[in-house]
């Protein structure tokens, strides 16, 4: 199933954006890593191309990154290798992924499979041990006790604005949030719609992320953004901090040429609290992540 979810969905159509990305935290050094590879099929029918970048977020200095591409795309070269992600341009990396658990559907499974929305995201590998080496800017990092995730995006382009969080909570527990505003002019005034999936003890909540989305509210911004929501007898509070000194701003374009910028940190902070109603609200679980949350804010 995981390999099927990592395979390219692009079938040669124009106006498509396909993204593979991985984020990793090295347990020995605290360094965060971001690998981003995308296939862009322009809306005007121009030849499709691939490009991407690798970014490194050390604990003792400013983040750095290297971009590669654009290169001509085909269905054969669009998808990065399942295990050794790539070796491109100024960045060189070879990674091996362990067991990452069952896929996490931030959007409903039917939305990913049927391609009925302008875009959807899925996490084929939510949390896995990672081994390998990464070289960037002349510095070599050998991963030790590292964990990471592999995720996918497919659709017609990015949202008007968005927030994203991947929080590895330990023991296979994860929280994934994608909160976005549609680019369609008639809908761009709407508040962000949060798609939330919290996995604790192998159980995913809420059961239907799309049906639950109206129960959540997101306030996006920099350096702080947050999500709040109540579904059934559970209430979630999430606060994310993306410090400027630990972030990079990456500019790129949608298939229709519209520019976008995402400010990303693989060393963000997050406070997460899940409460349950038992005659009153009681804290069920809480997590405080310092420099190990993966997060970004996207703007136009």
N, C-alpha and C positions, 0 to 999 in steps of 0.2 A: 504493500500500500504506500509506504513512504516513497519508494522510487517512482511510483506512478504519480504522486503528487509533485515530485521534483522535475518530472519530464515537462518539456515545453508544450504549451497549449496553443501557441501561435500556428496558424495554418495558412499563412501567406497573405492574410487580409491587411488592407491599409488601416490606419488609425487604431493602432494597438500599442499598448505598453505592457511589457512583461518583465518582472523584477524577481531576481533571486538575491536574498541578502542573509548574511550571518553575523551574529554578534557573539563575542567571547569575552569572558573575564578570566585572566590568568590568576590562579589561586596563590602562586608563590610571590608574585610581584604586585598584584592588584591592577596590572595594566588592562585596559579595555581595548578591544579590537572591533572594527566594523568593516565588513566586506560587502560591497554593493555592485551587482552586475545586472545590467538591463538591456533588453532588446526593444528598440523603438522602430515601429513601422509608421512613417509619417502619414498624416491624413491626406496629403495631396498626391499620394501614390509614389512619391520618391522612394528610392531603394532603402530598404530597412538596414539598420546598423546596430551594432552593440558597443557599449562603452561601460565604464564603471570606475570604481576607486577602492582604495584600501586606506583606512585611517587608524592611527595608533594613539591611545590616550594613556600616557604614563602617569604615575603618581608623583613624579619628581620634576615635572616640566610641562611645557605647553604641548597640546596635541599636534600631530603632523599627519599629512596625507599625501598620496600620489594618485593621479588619475591615469587612465589608459583609454585608448580608442580615440575617435570612433573607428570601428572596423566593419567591413561589409558583413551583413548577417545572412544566415541561412538557417533552416530548421535543424541542420546538423550541428552548427557551431553556436547556437543560441544558448544552450544550457551548459552551465559549468559542470565539471565532473562531480559526481556524488561525494567523493571522499577527498581527493586532492583538489581543492576548489580551483586554483589557477596559479599561473605565474605570468604576470603581465607588467610591462613597462618598468617603472622604477621600483615596483613592489614585487617581492618574491615570497610565495608561501606554499606550504604543503601541509595539509591538515588531515587527520584521521578522526572520524566520529564514532563514538560508541553508541550504545542503545539509548535512544532518546524518548522512549515511551510512545504511546499512541498519538496521532496527530491531534492538534488543537484547532478547532474550527471557530475562529473569532467571528466570522460570518457563518450563517447556516451552511451545512454541507451542500444543500441543494443550490444555494446561490453560487457556490464555487463551481459545482459541476455543470450547471445549466447556463452560466454566463448571462444571467438576465439583468444584472445590475451594471451600472457604469464602471464599477470596479469592485474587486473583492480581495481579501487577504486570508491566508491560511498558514498555519505553522506546522509543517510536516515533522519537524524535530523540535519539540518544545524545550527539552533540557537534557543535554548529553555530555559525557566526558569527552574532552578534545585533547589530542596530542599532535605535536608537530612543531615546525619552526616558521617564523615570520621575519623577513628582512625588509626594512624600510628606512630610507635615508642613511644607509650605511650601518644601521644598528640591527643586530640579530637578537631575536627573542626565542628561546626554547621554552615552550609551554610546559608548565608543571601544575598538576592538580587544577587544570582549567575546565570550565564548563561553558557551553554555548548553545545556541539554537540556530535553526535554519528556517527561514520563512519565505513566502511567495506572495506576489501581487500580480493580478492580471486584470486588464480592463482597457479603457479608452484614455486614461490619463489620471493625474493626481486630483485630489479634492481642491476646492477653493482655498481652504485652510484646514489644518489638521493637527492633531496631537497623537503621539504613539508612545506606548510604554511596554517594555518587556521586563518583568521582574522575576528573577529566579529566586524562589523562596526557600529552596533547600529540600532535599529528599524527594525530588521529582515534582514538587509543588511549584506552580507558576501562576502569574497574573499577566494577561495580555489585554491591552486596551488600544483600540483604534477609534478616535473621535474625529469626525470630519464634517465639513459643510460642502454640499454638492456644488459643482461649477456651473450648473445650469442657472441662467440669469434669473429665472422665475423663482429659484429656490435658494439663491445665494444669501438671502437675508435671514434664513433660518439659523437657529443656534446649532452648535455642533451636536451631532448624533453619536453618542458613545456606544460602541460595540464592545462588550465586556465578556471575558471568559476567565474565571478563577478556577484553577484545578488544585484541590486539596485532597490528599489521600486517594487519588485516582478518580475522584468525583468532580465533574465539571458543573459550574454554576455561573450564570443562570442556564436552565436547560435549553432555552431558545434565545440566543442573543439578540435576534432581530425583534422578537415579540417583547423582550425586556428593555430594548433601547429607549422607548419613551419614558421609562421609569428612572432613567439616569439623566443627570445634568453635568455638563462639562464647561469649565471656564478656562479658555486657552490663553496663553501669554508666555512671556519670558521675563525673568528667569523662572517664574513660578506658574504652574497650572494645576488644576484639580478636577476630580470627578466625584460626584455624590449620587447615591441612588438606593432605593429600597425595592426589593422584589420579594413578595411573599413575606416571610418572617425574618428575612435577612436584610441588613443594611450595610452598605460599603462606603468607606471614606478613603480617598486616595489623594495625597498631596505630592507633587513632583517638583523637584528643583533642578534646573539645568544651569549651573554656574557658567558664566561667560568664559572664565579661565580654563574650563574643562570641556569646551565645546568647539565644534567647527561648523562653519556655514558653507553649504554646498549649493551651487547654482546649477540648474539644468532646465530642460524644456520638455513640455508634453508633445505628443505626436502632432498636435495642431500648431505647434510653435510657441505656445504661451509659456512664458518663463515662470519658474518657481524656485524658491529657496527653502531649504530645510536646515535648521540649526539642530545639530545632533551631538549627544554626549553618550559615550559608553561608560562614563563614570558619574552618572547622575545620582541624585538622592531621591528616595521615596519613602513616605510614611503610609502604611496600608493598615486599615482596621476593618475587620468584618464583625458585625454585631448580630445577635439573634434576639428576637422578641420572646421573653418568658415573663409575662406580666409587666415587664419593663425591658428596656434595651440593655443587654449585657454583652460585654466583649467576648466574642468566641475565639478569635485569633487576632494577632497583630504582628506586624513585621516593620522593622526600621532598617532600611538599606542605605548605607553610606558609601558612595562611590562605586556601587556595584549594579545600580539600576541602569537600564538602557532606554533612552528616551529621546524624543525630538519634537520640535514644533515646525510646521510647514506654513509658509506664507506666500502671498503673491506680491 
